[in-house]
Amino acid sequence: MGRAFEKRKTTMFARWDRMAKLFARIGKDITIAVKSGGPDPHSNPALRRVLQNARASNMPKDKIDAAIKKASGQGAADYDIVVYEGYGPHGIAVLVETATDNVTRTVANIRMHFKSHGGNLGTSGSVAFQFQRMGVFRLAPAGLDLEALELDLIDHGLQELGEGESDKGEPQVIVRCAFNDFGSLAAAIEARKLTVISTESEYVPQTLTELPEDQAKEVLEMVDALEQDDDVQAVFHTLK
């Protein structure tokens, strides 16, 4: 009984920790969006998209409002978006997107994560050519005719449309476009009043590498360590 309780408690604390990190990352996104376009989501499309993601992640409204207020005030932190490149164990290419107010600290931490897991931090351009930066929209599938939707959105930059699942196994429609067409496709989706679950820019790998389970585990351990870093917003890799 005691052992089972301790296991449940550990799982619960781990879930809370992941949620706290997720909310902190969304808070940074809110700060960046507010600083670039103001605190009104009606006139700030970037903030509007971040708020969609916040609601999809079940971020409480009071935390969202507090983040907007904090970002609007004097003394709010300035974050630089910096992408680091390198190779993880077994030659897997990795891109790490960070939002940082101290680049010296961040690069030291990222280098440490790569090195301690058998990887190497590379220079700018060393692996980026293996990825394509894309806008990725995840939509609620209810009532959607995918063939009609594809024809409707193709003139607005649509490159890929398919079906997928969330981390919780919930069905989604995944829509992708080149990053340069991000604004055009976002406007088209919004004009059609489609139910958007999340909107992101992602680095999509052009080819994937399959590894044996033990080697894949080593790569994923490095990815997890990077994702736990407070300065890291997202990690992309070529592991299948």
N, C-alpha and C positions, 0 to 999 in steps of 0.2 A: 504494500500500500504506500509506504513512505517513498520507495524508489519510483513508483508510478507517478506519485504527486510531484516529486522533484523533476521528473522528465517533462511533465505537463508544464510546470512552472518555467523550466528552461526554455521550452518551445514558445511559451507565451511571451517571455522577456525578449527572445530573439525576434518574434513578430513585431513587438512594440519598437524594438531598436531599428528594424528595417523600415517601419512606418515613419519613425522620427527622421531617419535619413532621407526618405522620400520627400517628406514635407519640407525639409531643409533645402533640398534641391529645387523643389517647386518655388520656394520662397526666393531663391536666387534668380530663377527665371522671371518671377514677378518683378523683382528689383530691376533687372536688366530691361524688361519691357516698359516699365513705368518711366525709367530714366530716358529711354529713347523716344517714347511717344506719349507720355502723360498718363494720368491715373484713370481716365475715363475709357472703359472698354468699348463704348460705342464709337469713339473716334480713334481708337488704337487697336488695329487688328491683331498685332502681336500679343497684346495683353489679353484680348478676347480668346485667342487660341490657348494661352497659358491657363486661363481660368477654366476653359473646357477640360484641360488635362487635370487641373486641381480637383474639379468636381468628380471626374471619372476615377480619381484616386481616393475619393471619399475624404478629402481634406476638409475639415470643419469650416463653416462659413466665417466664424469669428477669427480663425487663423488666417484665412484669405484676406479678410478686411484689414486685419492688423498688419499683414505683410504689405498691402497697398499703401496704407497710411505711413508705415515706416519708410517705404521707398520714396514717398512723396516729400518727406521731411528733410530738414538740413542734417547733414552728417551721415546720410545713408551711404553705405559702402559702395564703392565703385568696383565692379568685377570685369576682368578681361577674360574673353573666351579664348583659350589656348588649346590647340590639338597637338598631342604628342603621338609619335609613331615609333614602332619597334617590333621586335619579334619575340614571341613567347617561346616556351619549350617546343621542341620538335618543329621549328620553323613556321609556326603559325603567326601570320601577320596580325597586328593589333593596333587599333587607333583608340586613343583615350581623349575624350572631350572634357575639358575642365572649365570651371568658372572660378577665377582666383583673384584675390586682392593682394597676393604676395607670390609673384612668379618664382622667386628664388626658393621659397619653401616648397612650392608645388613641384617644381622640376626635381628637387632633391628627393621628395617622397616618391614620385613616379619612378625615378631611376632605381630607388631602393626596392620597390615592389617588383620591377622587372628582374633585377639582379638576384634577389633572394629566392626567386622561383625559376631560375635557370634561363631567363630571357635576357634580351639586350635592348636598351633604349636606343633608337636610331635617330638620324637627322631628318629634317623636314624633307619630305618627298621620298623617303626610303621605302615606304609601303603604301602611301596614299594612292598610287596608281592602280592598286589592286581593289580599290573601292570606288563607287560612284555616289556622290552626295545627292540624295533624293528627298523630296517631300513625301511624307507617308501619312495618310489619313485612314483612321479606323472608324468604320461606320456601323451603326446598328443595322442588321440585315432585314428586319421586319418590313414587309411590303415592298422590297426592292426587286425589280426585274433587272438582273445583272447585264443581260445583253443590251437592253434599252439604255441602261445607265452608261455602259461602255461607249455606245454610239453617241450619247448625249455629251459626254465629258471629253471625248477624244480631241475635239477642237480647242479645248482649254488646257491642253498639255498632258492629258492622261497617257501614261506609258504602260502601266500594268494594273490589272484588276483581278483580284482573286478572293477566295474565302479562306478564313483562318480561325484561330481560337485565341482567347485571352489566356493569361496565366491560370485563370480559374476554370478554363474549359468552356467559356461562353463564346458562341459563334460571333464572328465579325466579318465584315467585308473590308478588305485591305486595298487601298487605292494608292498608287505611286506615280510620281512625276519627277522630271528633272528639277533640280533645285531652282533653276532660273524661272521655271513655270509655277513655282510654289504659290505666289500671290494670285495668279490668274486662276489656278485650280481651286484654291481656297475660296475665292470670291464666287466661283461657279457653284461649289458645294453649298455655300451659305445661301446663295440666291434661291436654290432649290429646296431650302429648308430641310435638308437631310439631317438625320440625327447623328452628330459627330461624337464618337467616344473619346478620341484623342487625335492630336495633330502634332507631328514631330518632323524635324529634319534628321535624317539618319544617313550613315555611311554604309551603303549596301555592298557586300563583297561580290566581286564579279565571278570568282570561282571559289569553291569550298574544298577543304582538305579533310578527308576522313582518317581518323587515327584509331588504333586499338584502344579499348576501354581504359586501360591503365595510363596510357599516354594522354588521352583526352582529359582524364581526371586531373592530371598535372596542369594542363592548360587552364581548365576551369577554376582550379584553386588560385591561379594567378589573377584570372578575371575577377573572381570574388574579392580578392584582396584589394584590387584596384577600385572596385565598386564601393567598397566600404570606406575609402578615403573621402574625407569631408570635401575636398576640392573637386572631386570627380563627378561629372554630370552623367556620363554615359561611356560605355566601352563597347567597341565593335571589333569583330575578329572573323577570321576565315575558317574557323573550325566547323565542320559539318555536324 
